Amino acid sequence: MKPAPFRYRAARSLEEAAATLAAEGDGAKLLAGGQSLVPMLNFRLVRPALLLDLNRIPGLDGIAETAEGLSIGAMARHRALETSSLVARHFPVLAAAMPLIAHLAIRNRGTLGGSIAHADPAAELPMLALLLDARIHTHTPAGPRTHDAGSFFVSALATALRADEIVTRIDLPFLPPGSGWGFEELARRHGDFALAAVAVTLSAAQGRMRRVRIALMGVGDTPLRAHAAEAALEGAAFGQDAIAVAVAALRAGIAPHGDLHASGDYRRHLAGVLAARALAAAWQRATAAA
Ligand SMILES: Cc1cc2nc3c(=O)[nH]c(=O)nc-3n(C[C@H](O)[C@H](O)[C@H](O)COP(=O)(O)OP(=O)(O)OC[C@H]3O[C@@H](n4cnc5c(N)ncnc54)[C@H](O)[C@@H]3O)c2cc1C
C-alpha cells in the first residue's frame, strides 16, 4: 500500500510547528519516528493533508537529571532510553523494558513522545508512564500545558492531547530510595507487541510492602493501574497469601478483549501470572537494597 498524497514540512522550531498546526487544524499530523504513523499512512488509516516533521527541531531529544527526577525530551529515541546511564541508574524498570520494544531498527527511530502520543494499548512506554507517575508536557498555541499520565490515556490510540498540542518532554519523578522493581511480559515472538505485560515498583520496610505500584498493558483499551491490588498489598507482609489476594483483585479488575492472538480469559490469567512474578522480583530487589 502507498499513502494518500500529502504535503510535507519540516518545522525548525516549536513555535513554527505550533503555528503550522494552528493554521492546518485537523488536517496536519506530526511526524516523530514514523514507526507507527508511516504504517498507518501506508494502510490509509490516516490521510493527513500535511505531515509536519518534528525531527529538525533542536533540543527535543535530551535526557537530563533534575532535582526531582529525569526530564526526557519527546524526541528521545527508544534506543537512547535503552542505552542511557541516567535511565539505568534511576529507572531500571524502564531500562529493562526497552529491549523488549519492537526491533533495534524500530527502536533507533521510534521516540518516547511518539509512543506516548500514539497510545497503543499494547505499548510499553505508556504503561511505564502510568507506573512512574509521568508528567507529560506539551506546547500549545496558548502556552505550555501539563498532563498527568493518570488522566492522559483515554482509549485505544486516544489521549487527552488536543489537535494543536505537541508533546515536548516527559518528566519522571524519582522513586523513593531503595525501591525494587519488576517487569514481566509475554510476546509470541521477540519484537512482537506483547500479549500482556506487568510492571511493578515497591519499597520494603520491616518485612512489609510499601508504596506498591502495579501497571498493566494489553488487558484493556489503555494501560491500567491495578489500584485494588496495590491497596491489598500496601503494608502486607510479602508471601504467597498476599500475592494470591493481589492477583485475585487484579484479575477481578480487568476485562481484556480477545483477539486473534489470545482470548480475553487467557489475557486475564496471564496478567495475574506476570503480576505474581513481577511482584516477587520487585520484593527481592527492594529487600536487597534495604
Ligand atoms: C514492527 C513494529 C513493531 C513494534 N513493536 C512495538 C512494541 O513491541 N512495543 C511498543 O511499544 N511499540 C512498538 N512499535 C511501535 C514503536 O515503538 C513506535 O516507534 C512508537 O509507537 C511511535 O513512536 P514514533 O516516534 O515512531 O511516532 P510516529 O509514528 O512518528 O507517531 C505516532 C503518533 O504520535 C503522534 N506524535 C508523534 N510525536 C508527537 C509529539 N511530540 N506530540 C504529539 N503527537 C506526536 C503522531 O502524529 C502520530 O499520530 C512497533 C512498531 C513496529 C513498526
The ligand as a Tripos MOL2 file, in Angstrom:
@<TRIPOS>MOLECULE
LIG
   53    58     1     0     0
SMALL
NO_CHARGES

@<TRIPOS>ATOM
      1 C1          7.0010   -3.8970   13.5680 C.3       1 LIG1
      2 C2          6.7620   -2.9660   14.7330 C.ar      1 LIG1
      3 C3          6.7640   -3.4920   16.0000 C.ar      1 LIG1
      4 C4          6.5430   -2.6400   17.0830 C.ar      1 LIG1
      5 N1          6.5460   -3.2010   18.3290 N.ar      1 LIG1
      6 C5          6.3300   -2.3910   19.3970 C.ar      1 LIG1
      7 C6          6.3230   -2.9280   20.7160 C.ar      1 LIG1
      8 O1          6.5380   -4.1130   20.9290 O.2       1 LIG1
      9 N2          6.0750   -2.0800   21.7310 N.ar      1 LIG1
     10 C7          5.8250   -0.7350   21.5300 C.ar      1 LIG1
     11 O2          5.6030   -0.0160   22.4890 O.2       1 LIG1
     12 N3          5.8520   -0.2010   20.3050 N.ar      1 LIG1
     13 C8          6.0980   -0.9800   19.2330 C.ar      1 LIG1
     14 N4          6.1180   -0.4460   17.9870 N.ar      1 LIG1
     15 C9          5.8320    0.9910   17.8430 C.3       1 LIG1
     16 C10         7.0910    1.8270   18.0310 C.3       1 LIG1
     17 O3          7.5070    1.7920   19.3610 O.3       1 LIG1
     18 C11         6.8120    3.2920   17.6160 C.3       1 LIG1
     19 O4          8.0410    3.8810   17.4370 O.3       1 LIG1
     20 C12         6.0450    4.1570   18.5700 C.3       1 LIG1
     21 O5          4.8040    3.6280   18.9410 O.3       1 LIG1
     22 C13         5.6870    5.5070   17.9390 C.3       1 LIG1
     23 O6          6.7720    6.3320   18.0190 O.3       1 LIG1
     24 P1          7.2310    7.1840   16.7790 P.3       1 LIG1
     25 O7          8.2230    8.1550   17.3000 O.co2     1 LIG1
     26 O8          7.6530    6.2790   15.7010 O.co2     1 LIG1
     27 O9          5.8950    8.0070   16.4050 O.3       1 LIG1
     28 P2          5.2300    8.3040   14.9990 P.3       1 LIG1
     29 O10         4.9150    7.0360   14.3020 O.co2     1 LIG1
     30 O11         6.0040    9.3350   14.2700 O.co2     1 LIG1
     31 O12         3.8750    8.9960   15.5200 O.3       1 LIG1
     32 C14         2.8770    8.2370   16.1800 C.3       1 LIG1
     33 C15         1.6960    9.1740   16.5120 C.3       1 LIG1
     34 O13         2.0780   10.0990   17.5280 O.3       1 LIG1
     35 C16         1.9500   11.4560   17.0730 C.3       1 LIG1
     36 N5          3.0990   12.1760   17.6230 N.ar      1 LIG1
     37 C17         4.3890   11.8540   17.4530 C.ar      1 LIG1
     38 N6          5.1670   12.6910   18.1610 N.ar      1 LIG1
     39 C18         4.3430   13.5560   18.7700 C.ar      1 LIG1
     40 C19         4.5500   14.6570   19.6690 C.ar      1 LIG1
     41 N7          5.7710   15.0190   20.0640 N.pl3     1 LIG1
     42 N8          3.4750   15.3480   20.1090 N.ar      1 LIG1
     43 C20         2.2150   14.9730   19.7330 C.ar      1 LIG1
     44 N9          1.9530   13.9450   18.9170 N.ar      1 LIG1
     45 C21         3.0140   13.2450   18.4250 C.ar      1 LIG1
     46 C22         1.9500   11.3520   15.5550 C.3       1 LIG1
     47 O14         1.2780   12.4450   14.9540 O.3       1 LIG1
     48 C23         1.2390   10.0330   15.3400 C.3       1 LIG1
     49 O15        -0.1470   10.2190   15.4470 O.3       1 LIG1
     50 C24         6.3380   -1.2430   16.8860 C.ar      1 LIG1
     51 C25         6.3660   -0.7250   15.5820 C.ar      1 LIG1
     52 C26         6.5700   -1.5740   14.5060 C.ar      1 LIG1
     53 C27         6.6100   -0.9710   13.1350 C.3       1 LIG1
@<TRIPOS>BOND
     1     1     2 1
     2     2     3 ar
     3     2    52 ar
     4     3     4 ar
     5     4     5 ar
     6     4    50 ar
     7     5     6 ar
     8     6     7 ar
     9     6    13 1
    10     7     8 2
    11     7     9 ar
    12     9    10 ar
    13    10    11 2
    14    10    12 ar
    15    12    13 ar
    16    13    14 ar
    17    14    15 1
    18    14    50 ar
    19    15    16 1
    20    16    17 1
    21    16    18 1
    22    18    19 1
    23    18    20 1
    24    20    21 1
    25    20    22 1
    26    22    23 1
    27    23    24 1
    28    24    25 2
    29    24    26 1
    30    24    27 1
    31    27    28 1
    32    28    29 2
    33    28    30 1
    34    28    31 1
    35    31    32 1
    36    32    33 1
    37    33    34 1
    38    33    48 1
    39    34    35 1
    40    35    36 1
    41    35    46 1
    42    36    37 ar
    43    36    45 ar
    44    37    38 ar
    45    38    39 ar
    46    39    40 ar
    47    39    45 ar
    48    40    41 1
    49    40    42 ar
    50    42    43 ar
    51    43    44 ar
    52    44    45 ar
    53    46    47 1
    54    46    48 1
    55    48    49 1
    56    50    51 ar
    57    51    52 ar
    58    52    53 1
@<TRIPOS>SUBSTRUCTURE
     1 LIG1         1 GROUP 0 **** ****
